[in-house]
Amino acid sequence: MFEIAFAKQFDYVPEDVRARIDLRLRNIASSLGNIQKDQGTLQDSVVVLVIDAWRIQYRVEASARRLLLEEALFLGRE
C-alpha cells in the first residue's frame, strides 16, 4: 500500500469533505499498492480530483510509494 502524506495542514477544508478525500486517497493508495515496483508501469505524476466543489491535487511518488496531498482549493457552489 502507498503511504498518504500531506504537504501542509488542510484544517480549512470542512471535516466531511476531508473524510471523503481521505477515503478516496485510501482507495487509490490501496489500488496502487497492488502494482509491483519492478513492473515499471507506475510513474510519478500529479493528479487532480474534484470532490464536493473542492479541487484536490496530489502527487504520486512512485519510487517512495507515497501519495502527497498538495492542494485543496474551494471552487464555489455546485
N, CA, C and O atoms as CSV, one atom per row, in Angstrom:
chain,resi,resn,atom,element,x,y,z
A,1,MET,N,N,0.839,-1.190,0.000
A,1,MET,CA,C,0.000,0.000,0.000
A,1,MET,C,C,0.878,1.246,0.000
A,1,MET,O,O,1.966,1.252,0.578
A,2,PHE,N,N,0.408,2.275,-0.638
A,2,PHE,CA,C,1.090,3.547,-0.656
A,2,PHE,C,C,0.777,4.320,0.623
A,2,PHE,O,O,-0.333,4.235,1.148
A,3,GLU,N,N,1.738,5.061,1.114
A,3,GLU,CA,C,1.556,5.954,2.262
A,3,GLU,C,C,0.838,7.203,1.772
A,3,GLU,O,O,0.996,7.598,0.617
A,4,ILE,N,N,0.054,7.824,2.636
A,4,ILE,CA,C,-0.589,9.097,2.333
A,4,ILE,C,C,0.050,10.152,3.217
A,4,ILE,O,O,0.087,10.007,4.439
A,5,ALA,N,N,0.559,11.221,2.595
A,5,ALA,CA,C,1.222,12.290,3.336
A,5,ALA,C,C,0.614,13.631,2.919
A,5,ALA,O,O,-0.064,13.734,1.897
A,6,PHE,N,N,0.871,14.635,3.723
A,6,PHE,CA,C,0.305,15.961,3.482
A,6,PHE,C,C,1.422,16.988,3.389
A,6,PHE,O,O,2.302,17.035,4.249
A,7,ALA,N,N,1.386,17.817,2.337
A,7,ALA,CA,C,2.396,18.846,2.148
A,7,ALA,C,C,2.215,19.988,3.154
A,7,ALA,O,O,3.165,20.698,3.483
A,8,LYS,N,N,0.983,20.151,3.631
A,8,LYS,CA,C,0.665,21.188,4.613
A,8,LYS,C,C,-0.612,20.780,5.325
A,8,LYS,O,O,-1.223,19.767,4.983
A,9,GLN,N,N,-1.017,21.568,6.316
A,9,GLN,CA,C,-2.268,21.274,7.012
A,9,GLN,C,C,-3.447,21.738,6.165
A,9,GLN,O,O,-3.378,22.757,5.478
A,10,PHE,N,N,-4.513,20.981,6.229
A,10,PHE,CA,C,-5.715,21.298,5.465
A,10,PHE,C,C,-6.902,21.489,6.404
A,10,PHE,O,O,-8.003,21.011,6.130
A,11,ASP,N,N,-6.670,22.196,7.522
A,11,ASP,CA,C,-7.710,22.423,8.521
A,11,ASP,C,C,-8.861,23.273,7.993
A,11,ASP,O,O,-9.963,23.226,8.540
A,12,TYR,N,N,-8.623,24.043,6.943
A,12,TYR,CA,C,-9.650,24.918,6.388
A,12,TYR,C,C,-10.672,24.144,5.545
A,12,TYR,O,O,-11.723,24.685,5.202
A,13,VAL,N,N,-10.374,22.904,5.216
A,13,VAL,CA,C,-11.298,22.069,4.452
A,13,VAL,C,C,-12.306,21.474,5.438
A,13,VAL,O,O,-11.907,20.918,6.461
A,14,PRO,N,N,-13.608,21.582,5.145
A,14,PRO,CA,C,-14.614,21.037,6.061
A,14,PRO,C,C,-14.359,19.555,6.378
A,14,PRO,O,O,-13.881,18.795,5.537
A,15,GLU,N,N,-14.692,19.174,7.607
A,15,GLU,CA,C,-14.414,17.822,8.087
A,15,GLU,C,C,-15.051,16.745,7.207
A,15,GLU,O,O,-14.418,15.725,6.936
A,16,ASP,N,N,-16.292,16.956,6.758
A,16,ASP,CA,C,-16.939,15.942,5.928
A,16,ASP,C,C,-16.245,15.795,4.573
A,16,ASP,O,O,-16.172,14.692,4.031
A,17,VAL,N,N,-15.739,16.889,4.030
A,17,VAL,CA,C,-15.006,16.825,2.768
A,17,VAL,C,C,-13.657,16.142,3.002
A,17,VAL,O,O,-13.231,15.320,2.191
A,18,ARG,N,N,-12.985,16.476,4.100
A,18,ARG,CA,C,-11.712,15.805,4.425
A,18,ARG,C,C,-11.912,14.300,4.552
A,18,ARG,O,O,-11.053,13.520,4.140
A,19,ALA,N,N,-13.035,13.894,5.117
A,19,ALA,CA,C,-13.318,12.461,5.265
A,19,ALA,C,C,-13.470,11.802,3.892
A,19,ALA,O,O,-12.979,10.693,3.682
A,20,ARG,N,N,-14.148,12.477,2.953
A,20,ARG,CA,C,-14.304,11.924,1.598
A,20,ARG,C,C,-12.970,11.894,0.851
A,20,ARG,O,O,-12.677,10.948,0.121
A,21,ILE,N,N,-12.171,12.938,1.043
A,21,ILE,CA,C,-10.833,12.960,0.432
A,21,ILE,C,C,-10.002,11.806,0.978
A,21,ILE,O,O,-9.343,11.095,0.220
A,22,ASP,N,N,-10.035,11.623,2.286
A,22,ASP,CA,C,-9.267,10.550,2.925
A,22,ASP,C,C,-9.690,9.186,2.387
A,22,ASP,O,O,-8.841,8.354,2.067
A,23,LEU,N,N,-10.986,8.955,2.286
A,23,LEU,CA,C,-11.480,7.674,1.775
A,23,LEU,C,C,-11.030,7.449,0.335
A,23,LEU,O,O,-10.585,6.357,-0.020
A,24,ARG,N,N,-11.147,8.487,-0.490
A,24,ARG,CA,C,-10.746,8.357,-1.899
A,24,ARG,C,C,-9.251,8.067,-2.011
A,24,ARG,O,O,-8.843,7.196,-2.778
A,25,LEU,N,N,-8.426,8.803,-1.239
A,25,LEU,CA,C,-6.982,8.580,-1.301
A,25,LEU,C,C,-6.597,7.206,-0.765
A,25,LEU,O,O,-5.673,6.580,-1.285
A,26,ARG,N,N,-7.286,6.731,0.258
A,26,ARG,CA,C,-7.000,5.382,0.774
A,26,ARG,C,C,-7.323,4.314,-0.273
A,26,ARG,O,O,-6.580,3.345,-0.425
A,27,ASN,N,N,-8.418,4.492,-0.983
A,27,ASN,CA,C,-8.770,3.546,-2.047
A,27,ASN,C,C,-7.728,3.573,-3.170
A,27,ASN,O,O,-7.331,2.528,-3.686
A,28,ILE,N,N,-7.299,4.760,-3.534
A,28,ILE,CA,C,-6.277,4.893,-4.573
A,28,ILE,C,C,-4.967,4.283,-4.103
A,28,ILE,O,O,-4.320,3.550,-4.851
A,29,ALA,N,N,-4.571,4.578,-2.869
A,29,ALA,CA,C,-3.323,4.040,-2.314
A,29,ALA,C,C,-3.339,2.519,-2.282
A,29,ALA,O,O,-2.334,1.872,-2.578
A,30,SER,N,N,-4.476,1.957,-1.923
A,30,SER,CA,C,-4.610,0.501,-1.895
A,30,SER,C,C,-4.476,-0.086,-3.295
A,30,SER,O,O,-3.791,-1.090,-3.492
A,31,SER,N,N,-5.133,0.545,-4.262
A,31,SER,CA,C,-5.052,0.058,-5.643
A,31,SER,C,C,-3.635,0.159,-6.191
A,31,SER,O,O,-3.143,-0.775,-6.824
A,32,LEU,N,N,-2.981,1.288,-5.951
A,32,LEU,CA,C,-1.613,1.462,-6.436
A,32,LEU,C,C,-0.661,0.499,-5.749
A,32,LEU,O,O,0.342,0.090,-6.334
A,33,GLY,N,N,-0.967,0.137,-4.521
A,33,GLY,CA,C,-0.122,-0.796,-3.782
A,33,GLY,C,C,-0.068,-2.165,-4.417
A,33,GLY,O,O,0.862,-2.931,-4.166
A,34,ASN,N,N,-1.057,-2.484,-5.239
A,34,ASN,CA,C,-1.078,-3.770,-5.920
A,34,ASN,C,C,-0.153,-3.826,-7.125
A,34,ASN,O,O,0.121,-4.899,-7.663
A,35,ILE,N,N,0.328,-2.658,-7.544
A,35,ILE,CA,C,1.266,-2.607,-8.663
A,35,ILE,C,C,2.666,-2.846,-8.119
A,35,ILE,O,O,3.111,-2.150,-7.206
A,36,GLN,N,N,3.343,-3.808,-8.666
A,36,GLN,CA,C,4.684,-4.155,-8.199
A,36,GLN,C,C,5.699,-3.114,-8.648
A,36,GLN,O,O,5.614,-2.600,-9.763
A,37,LYS,N,N,6.650,-2.806,-7.787
A,37,LYS,CA,C,7.700,-1.835,-8.112
A,37,LYS,C,C,8.456,-2.213,-9.385
A,37,LYS,O,O,8.802,-1.345,-10.186
A,38,ASP,N,N,8.705,-3.488,-9.564
A,38,ASP,CA,C,9.534,-3.920,-10.685
A,38,ASP,C,C,8.771,-4.018,-12.003
A,38,ASP,O,O,9.369,-4.335,-13.031
A,39,GLN,N,N,7.482,-3.756,-11.998
A,39,GLN,CA,C,6.718,-3.807,-13.241
A,39,GLN,C,C,7.014,-2.605,-14.131
A,39,GLN,O,O,6.798,-2.660,-15.342
A,40,GLY,N,N,7.502,-1.533,-13.544
A,40,GLY,CA,C,7.873,-0.364,-14.314
A,40,GLY,C,C,6.721,0.373,-14.960
A,40,GLY,O,O,6.952,1.190,-15.852
A,41,THR,N,N,5.489,0.121,-14.550
A,41,THR,CA,C,4.338,0.757,-15.171
A,41,THR,C,C,3.886,2.004,-14.439
A,41,THR,O,O,3.105,2.783,-14.986
A,42,LEU,N,N,4.347,2.212,-13.234
A,42,LEU,CA,C,3.892,3.337,-12.419
A,42,LEU,C,C,4.952,4.421,-12.418
A,42,LEU,O,O,6.118,4.167,-12.116
A,43,GLN,N,N,4.533,5.646,-12.762
A,43,GLN,CA,C,5.458,6.776,-12.812
A,43,GLN,C,C,4.961,7.881,-11.893
A,43,GLN,O,O,3.777,7.945,-11.561
A,44,ASP,N,N,5.884,8.751,-11.484
A,44,ASP,CA,C,5.492,9.922,-10.716
A,44,ASP,C,C,4.540,10.756,-11.562
A,44,ASP,O,O,4.725,10.886,-12.772
A,45,SER,N,N,3.527,11.317,-10.925
A,45,SER,CA,C,2.576,12.139,-11.656
A,45,SER,C,C,1.813,13.031,-10.694
A,45,SER,O,O,1.809,12.806,-9.484
A,46,VAL,N,N,1.173,14.039,-11.246
A,46,VAL,CA,C,0.297,14.927,-10.487
A,46,VAL,C,C,-1.129,14.636,-10.932
A,46,VAL,O,O,-1.418,14.548,-12.125
A,47,VAL,N,N,-2.014,14.489,-9.952
A,47,VAL,CA,C,-3.403,14.128,-10.236
A,47,VAL,C,C,-4.318,15.169,-9.596
A,47,VAL,O,O,-4.062,15.636,-8.486
A,48,VAL,N,N,-5.380,15.524,-10.302
A,48,VAL,CA,C,-6.367,16.465,-9.787
A,48,VAL,C,C,-7.720,15.772,-9.738
A,48,VAL,O,O,-8.150,15.142,-10.704
A,49,LEU,N,N,-8.377,15.899,-8.600
A,49,LEU,CA,C,-9.737,15.383,-8.412
A,49,LEU,C,C,-10.633,16.550,-8.015
A,49,LEU,O,O,-10.151,17.540,-7.465
A,50,VAL,N,N,-11.914,16.447,-8.285
A,50,VAL,CA,C,-12.881,17.400,-7.760
A,50,VAL,C,C,-13.841,16.612,-6.886
A,50,VAL,O,O,-14.499,15.673,-7.332
A,51,ILE,N,N,-13.899,17.025,-5.626
A,51,ILE,CA,C,-14.760,16.369,-4.642
A,51,ILE,C,C,-15.569,17.455,-3.942
A,51,ILE,O,O,-15.003,18.328,-3.284
A,52,ASP,N,N,-16.879,17.402,-4.083
A,52,ASP,CA,C,-17.777,18.359,-3.432
A,52,ASP,C,C,-17.340,19.806,-3.626
A,52,ASP,O,O,-17.226,20.549,-2.651
A,53,ALA,N,N,-17.096,20.214,-4.856
A,53,ALA,CA,C,-16.701,21.575,-5.227
A,53,ALA,C,C,-15.319,21.962,-4.702
A,53,ALA,O,O,-14.987,23.145,-4.629
A,54,TRP,N,N,-14.521,20.967,-4.339
A,54,TRP,CA,C,-13.140,21.209,-3.935
A,54,TRP,C,C,-12.215,20.576,-4.959
A,54,TRP,O,O,-12.391,19.418,-5.337
A,55,ARG,N,N,-11.226,21.345,-5.406
A,55,ARG,CA,C,-10.204,20.843,-6.326
A,55,ARG,C,C,-9.061,20.311,-5.465
A,55,ARG,O,O,-8.422,21.058,-4.724
A,56,ILE,N,N,-8.821,19.027,-5.576
A,56,ILE,CA,C,-7.810,18.340,-4.774
A,56,ILE,C,C,-6.660,17.948,-5.691
A,56,ILE,O,O,-6.869,17.292,-6.712
A,57,GLN,N,N,-5.456,18.346,-5.329
A,57,GLN,CA,C,-4.281,17.966,-6.114
A,57,GLN,C,C,-3.352,17.138,-5.242
A,57,GLN,O,O,-3.001,17.532,-4.130
A,58,TYR,N,N,-2.961,15.988,-5.767
A,58,TYR,CA,C,-1.985,15.168,-5.063
A,58,TYR,C,C,-0.942,14.669,-6.047
A,58,TYR,O,O,-1.170,14.625,-7.256
A,59,ARG,N,N,0.186,14.300,-5.513
A,59,ARG,CA,C,1.305,13.815,-6.316
A,59,ARG,C,C,1.506,12.332,-6.015
A,59,ARG,O,O,1.547,11.929,-4.852
A,60,VAL,N,N,1.629,11.533,-7.052
A,60,VAL,CA,C,2.001,10.127,-6.902
A,60,VAL,C,C,3.522,10.069,-6.967
A,60,VAL,O,O,4.122,10.402,-7.989
A,61,GLU,N,N,4.130,9.650,-5.880
A,61,GLU,CA,C,5.577,9.474,-5.830
A,61,GLU,C,C,5.844,7.974,-5.851
A,61,GLU,O,O,5.906,7.320,-4.810
A,62,ALA,N,N,6.000,7.449,-7.057
A,62,ALA,CA,C,6.057,6.001,-7.260
A,62,ALA,C,C,7.226,5.359,-6.529
A,62,ALA,O,O,7.052,4.332,-5.873
A,63,SER,N,N,8.406,5.943,-6.631
A,63,SER,CA,C,9.577,5.307,-6.012
A,63,SER,C,C,9.492,5.325,-4.489
A,63,SER,O,O,9.992,4.417,-3.825
A,64,ALA,N,N,8.856,6.360,-3.936
A,64,ALA,CA,C,8.681,6.447,-2.486
A,64,ALA,C,C,7.421,5.711,-2.028
A,64,ALA,O,O,7.196,5.538,-0.830
A,65,ARG,N,N,6.599,5.278,-2.997
A,65,ARG,CA,C,5.328,4.618,-2.713
A,65,ARG,C,C,4.475,5.480,-1.775
A,65,ARG,O,O,4.042,5.065,-0.700
A,66,ARG,N,N,4.264,6.721,-2.267
A,66,ARG,CA,C,3.570,7.704,-1.444
A,66,ARG,C,C,2.658,8.560,-2.299
A,66,ARG,O,O,2.974,8.870,-3.448
A,67,LEU,N,N,1.508,8.945,-1.724
A,67,LEU,CA,C,0.623,9.959,-2.288
A,67,LEU,C,C,0.791,11.197,-1.426
A,67,LEU,O,O,0.609,11.134,-0.210
A,68,LEU,N,N,1.132,12.308,-2.030
A,68,LEU,CA,C,1.359,13.549,-1.300
A,68,LEU,C,C,0.260,14.536,-1.657
A,68,LEU,O,O,0.210,15.038,-2.780
A,69,LEU,N,N,-0.620,14.814,-0.702
A,69,LEU,CA,C,-1.693,15.781,-0.908
A,69,LEU,C,C,-1.082,17.177,-0.858
A,69,LEU,O,O,-0.530,17.591,0.161
A,70,GLU,N,N,-1.189,17.897,-1.980
A,70,GLU,CA,C,-0.515,19.186,-2.116
A,70,GLU,C,C,-1.444,20.385,-1.999
A,70,GLU,O,O,-1.039,21.430,-1.488
A,71,GLU,N,N,-2.681,20.252,-2.463
A,71,GLU,CA,C,-3.552,21.416,-2.529
A,71,GLU,C,C,-5.006,21.026,-2.405
A,71,GLU,O,O,-5.430,19.979,-2.896
A,72,ALA,N,N,-5.765,21.878,-1.744
A,72,ALA,CA,C,-7.217,21.763,-1.689
A,72,ALA,C,C,-7.765,23.176,-1.893
A,72,ALA,O,O,-7.541,24.059,-1.064
A,73,LEU,N,N,-8.471,23.382,-2.981
A,73,LEU,CA,C,-8.946,24.699,-3.356
A,73,LEU,C,C,-10.459,24.640,-3.559
A,73,LEU,O,O,-10.956,23.822,-4.332
A,74,PHE,N,N,-11.183,25.509,-2.863
A,74,PHE,CA,C,-12.626,25.560,-2.998
A,74,PHE,C,C,-12.999,26.248,-4.294
A,74,PHE,O,O,-12.551,27.365,-4.553
A,75,LEU,N,N,-13.810,25.602,-5.107
A,75,LEU,CA,C,-14.199,26.122,-6.413
A,75,LEU,C,C,-15.497,26.928,-6.370
A,75,LEU,O,O,-15.807,27.651,-7.317
A,76,GLY,N,N,-16.245,26.813,-5.299
A,76,GLY,CA,C,-17.512,27.518,-5.185
A,76,GLY,C,C,-18.674,26.558,-5.149
A,76,GLY,O,O,-18.498,25.340,-5.174
A,77,ARG,N,N,-19.823,27.101,-5.093
A,77,ARG,CA,C,-21.051,26.284,-5.022
A,77,ARG,C,C,-21.250,25.512,-6.304
A,77,ARG,O,O,-20.971,26.006,-7.397
A,78,GLU,N,N,-21.749,24.264,-6.152
A,78,GLU,CA,C,-22.055,23.434,-7.327
A,78,GLU,C,C,-23.344,23.861,-7.964
A,78,GLU,O,O,-23.761,23.277,-8.964
